[in-house]
Amino acid sequence: MPSKNQHVTPHPSGGWQVKGAGNQRATQITQTKKQAINIAREISANQGSELFIHGKNGQIQSRDSHGKDPHPPKG
């Protein structure tokens, strides 16, 4: 089964949520964005998936790749 990308987004009732791509329900709801990012980063690292961090407006602010990078940095 392919791993799901993780998204950190504002939760409708306040706080922040960690949600797997395509999931209806949040995996975890937190008080702070930092808590949600830490949880999502751990999940995506374990699954080898992407982490997308959204702002309060829903736009993607940043992303973190934990998958098999087809173009790893040289050095």
Residue pairs with C-beta under 8 A, 6 or more apart in sequence:
3 44
3 47
3 48
3 49
3 67
4 20
4 21
4 22
4 23
4 47
4 49
5 20
5 21
5 44
5 49
5 50
5 51
5 52
6 18
6 19
6 20
6 21
6 27
6 40
6 43
6 44
6 47
6 49
6 50
6 51
6 52
7 18
7 19
7 20
7 21
7 40
7 51
7 52
7 54
8 16
8 17
8 18
8 33
8 36
8 37
8 40
8 51
8 52
8 53
8 54
9 16
9 17
9 19
9 54
9 58
10 16
10 17
10 54
10 56
10 58
11 17
11 26
11 29
15 29
15 30
15 31
15 32
15 36
16 29
16 30
16 31
16 32
16 33
16 35
16 36
17 26
17 27
17 28
17 29
17 30
17 36
18 26
18 27
18 28
18 29
18 30
18 36
18 39
18 40
18 43
19 25
19 26
19 27
20 27
20 43
27 39
27 43
28 36
28 39
30 36
30 39
33 53
37 51
37 53
40 51
40 53
41 51
41 64
41 66
43 49
44 50
44 51
44 64
44 66
45 66
47 66
48 66
48 67
48 68
49 66
49 67
50 63
50 64
50 65
50 66
50 67
51 63
51 64
51 65
51 66
52 60
52 62
52 63
53 60
53 61
53 62
53 63
53 64
54 60
54 61
55 61
